[in-house]
C-alpha cells in the first residue's frame, strides 16, 4: 500500500470511528442557534484557525442563500490587528477570551477547535464562554486534552496525527452544516415565498 493509499484509508477509518450521535448533537446546537437567532463563535490556531474561518462561510453565506437567513457566525481568529494587539499588550493565551467577553451572550454557542486539545488561548476562551452562560463545544484529537474537560460537549478524533485530526474536523463541520442546511431548506419548501405556510 502506498503512503497516499494508507493515509486515505486511515482517514476513512477515523470517519467511521467518530460517534454519529455526537456529530448530530453539534448539528442540533447549530440548528437551534440558527432558529433562535443566536451567535456562534469559532476559534482555533494554525490549521484549526483556517477550519474555523472556512466554516463561517458556509454557516453564514450558504444558509442565507439556501434557507432564507444566515447563522450569525464569527471566527475569532480572522481579525489580525485585534489578535496582534491582545497578544502584544497581554499574552497570546489571551487573544480569544476578550473577544468572547465582547460578543458572547447567554445561550450563544462557542466552538473551540484544537487538534491537541491543549491550546491555552482556546481553553481560556471556552472558560470565558462557560462563565457567560454560553453553550460550549470542542473539536479535538489525541485523548481530548484540556479542551475535552473544559467544553460542555466535545468530539474527540481518536488519532495522534495532526493532519488527519484536522481533516476530520473539516469533514465533521461540513457534515453538520449540510444537516442544518438540508433540514431547513426542506422546511422552507413547505412555506410560501413570504415564509408563511400555505
C-alpha positions as CSV (number, residue, x, y, z in Angstrom):
1,X,0.0,0.0,0.0
2,X,1.4,3.4,-0.9
3,X,1.7,6.3,1.6
4,X,-1.2,8.0,-0.1
5,X,-3.4,4.9,0.0
6,X,-2.6,4.4,3.6
7,X,-3.3,8.0,4.5
8,X,-6.7,8.0,2.8
9,X,-7.6,4.6,4.3
10,X,-6.8,5.9,7.8
11,X,-8.9,9.0,7.3
12,X,-11.8,6.7,6.2
13,X,-11.4,4.6,9.4
14,X,-11.4,7.7,11.5
15,X,-14.6,8.9,9.9
16,X,-16.2,5.6,10.9
17,X,-14.9,5.8,14.4
18,X,-16.5,9.2,15.3
19,X,-19.9,8.6,17.0
20,X,-22.7,9.8,14.8
21,X,-24.7,10.9,17.9
22,X,-22.0,13.4,18.8
23,X,-21.9,14.9,15.3
24,X,-25.7,15.0,15.4
25,X,-25.6,16.8,18.7
26,X,-23.4,19.6,17.2
27,X,-25.8,19.8,14.2
28,X,-28.7,20.2,16.7
29,X,-26.9,23.0,18.6
30,X,-26.1,24.9,15.3
31,X,-29.7,24.5,14.1
32,X,-31.1,25.8,17.4
33,X,-28.7,28.8,17.2
34,X,-29.9,29.5,13.7
35,X,-33.6,29.1,14.6
36,X,-33.3,31.3,17.8
37,X,-31.1,34.0,16.2
38,X,-28.1,33.2,18.5
39,X,-24.5,33.8,17.7
40,X,-21.9,31.1,17.0
41,X,-18.3,32.0,17.7
42,X,-15.5,29.7,16.5
43,X,-11.7,29.8,17.0
44,X,-8.5,27.8,16.5
45,X,-4.8,28.2,15.8
46,X,-3.0,27.4,12.6
47,X,-4.9,24.9,10.5
48,X,-7.7,24.9,13.0
49,X,-8.0,28.7,12.5
50,X,-8.4,28.1,8.8
51,X,-11.1,25.5,9.5
52,X,-13.0,27.9,11.8
53,X,-12.8,30.6,9.2
54,X,-13.8,28.3,6.4
55,X,-17.0,27.0,8.0
56,X,-18.1,30.6,8.8
57,X,-18.6,31.0,5.0
58,X,-20.9,28.0,4.9
59,X,-22.9,28.7,8.0
60,X,-23.3,32.4,7.2
61,X,-23.5,32.8,3.4
62,X,-24.7,29.4,2.3
63,X,-27.5,29.2,4.9
64,X,-28.5,32.7,4.0
65,X,-28.9,31.8,0.3
66,X,-30.5,28.5,0.8
67,X,-32.5,28.8,3.9
68,X,-33.5,32.5,3.9
69,X,-31.3,33.9,6.5
70,X,-27.7,33.5,7.9
71,X,-26.5,31.9,11.0
72,X,-24.8,34.7,13.0
73,X,-21.2,33.2,12.9
74,X,-17.9,34.8,13.7
75,X,-14.4,33.4,13.5
76,X,-12.4,34.9,16.4
77,X,-9.0,34.4,14.6
78,X,-9.9,36.4,11.5
79,X,-9.1,39.9,12.7
80,X,-5.3,40.1,12.6
81,X,-4.9,43.6,14.1
82,X,-7.1,42.6,17.1
83,X,-5.2,39.3,17.6
84,X,-1.8,41.1,17.5
85,X,-3.0,43.8,19.9
86,X,-4.2,41.4,22.5
87,X,-1.1,39.2,22.1
88,X,1.3,42.2,22.3
89,X,-0.4,44.0,25.1
90,X,-1.2,41.0,27.2
91,X,-0.2,37.5,26.1
92,X,-1.0,35.2,23.2
93,X,-3.1,32.9,25.5
94,X,-5.5,35.9,25.9
95,X,-6.3,36.6,22.2
96,X,-9.7,34.9,22.1
97,X,-11.2,35.2,25.6
98,X,-11.7,39.0,25.4
99,X,-13.5,38.6,22.1
100,X,-15.8,36.0,23.8
101,X,-16.4,38.6,26.5
102,X,-17.2,41.1,23.8
103,X,-19.6,39.0,21.7
104,X,-21.0,36.0,23.6
105,X,-24.3,36.2,25.4
106,X,-26.1,33.5,27.4
107,X,-27.4,30.9,25.0
108,X,-24.9,31.6,22.3
109,X,-22.7,28.7,21.1
110,X,-18.9,28.9,21.3
111,X,-16.8,26.3,19.4
112,X,-13.2,25.7,20.2
113,X,-11.1,23.8,17.7
114,X,-7.7,22.4,18.9
115,X,-6.0,19.3,17.5
116,X,-4.1,18.7,20.7
117,X,-6.9,19.9,22.9
118,X,-4.3,21.9,24.9
119,X,-4.2,25.3,23.2
120,X,-4.2,27.8,26.1
121,X,-6.0,30.6,24.2
122,X,-8.8,28.2,23.2
123,X,-9.1,26.9,26.7
124,X,-9.3,30.4,28.2
125,X,-11.9,31.4,25.6
126,X,-14.1,28.3,26.4
127,X,-13.7,29.1,30.1
128,X,-14.9,32.7,29.4
129,X,-17.8,31.4,27.4
130,X,-18.9,29.0,30.2
131,X,-18.7,31.9,32.7
132,X,-21.0,33.9,30.4
133,X,-23.6,31.2,30.2
134,X,-22.9,30.3,26.6
135,X,-23.0,26.8,25.3
136,X,-19.5,25.4,24.5
137,X,-18.4,22.7,22.2
138,X,-14.9,21.4,21.5
139,X,-13.3,19.6,18.5
140,X,-10.1,17.9,19.3
141,X,-7.9,14.9,18.8
142,X,-5.4,12.7,20.7
143,X,-7.1,12.0,24.0
144,X,-9.0,15.2,24.1
145,X,-6.6,17.3,26.2
146,X,-7.8,20.0,28.5
147,X,-10.5,21.1,26.0
148,X,-12.4,17.9,26.5
149,X,-12.8,18.7,30.2
150,X,-13.5,22.4,29.7
151,X,-16.1,22.4,26.9
152,X,-19.5,21.3,27.9
153,X,-19.5,18.8,25.0
154,X,-16.7,17.6,22.8
155,X,-15.9,15.4,19.8
156,X,-12.5,13.7,20.1
157,X,-11.0,12.4,16.9
158,X,-9.1,9.2,18.0
159,X,-5.8,9.9,16.3
160,X,-2.3,11.3,17.1
161,X,-1.8,12.5,13.5
162,X,-2.4,16.3,13.5
163,X,-3.1,16.4,9.7
164,X,-5.7,13.7,9.9
165,X,-7.3,15.2,13.0
166,X,-7.6,18.5,11.1
167,X,-9.1,16.6,8.1
168,X,-11.7,15.1,10.3
169,X,-12.6,18.4,11.9
170,X,-13.4,19.9,8.5
171,X,-15.3,16.8,7.4
172,X,-17.4,16.9,10.6
173,X,-18.1,20.6,10.3
174,X,-19.2,20.2,6.7
175,X,-21.4,17.3,7.8
176,X,-23.2,19.4,10.4
177,X,-23.5,22.3,8.1
178,X,-25.1,20.0,5.5
179,X,-27.5,18.7,8.1
180,X,-28.6,22.2,9.2
181,X,-28.9,23.4,5.6
182,X,-30.9,20.4,4.3
183,X,-33.3,20.3,7.3
184,X,-34.2,24.0,6.9
185,X,-34.2,24.0,3.1
186,X,-36.8,21.3,3.3
187,X,-38.8,23.3,5.8
188,X,-38.7,26.3,3.6
189,X,-40.1,24.3,0.6
190,X,-43.2,23.8,2.7
191,X,-43.7,27.5,3.1
192,X,-44.8,30.3,0.7
193,X,-42.4,32.8,-0.8
194,X,-43.1,35.1,2.2
195,X,-42.2,32.4,4.7
196,X,-45.8,31.8,5.7
197,X,-47.3,28.3,5.5
198,X,-49.7,27.7,2.7
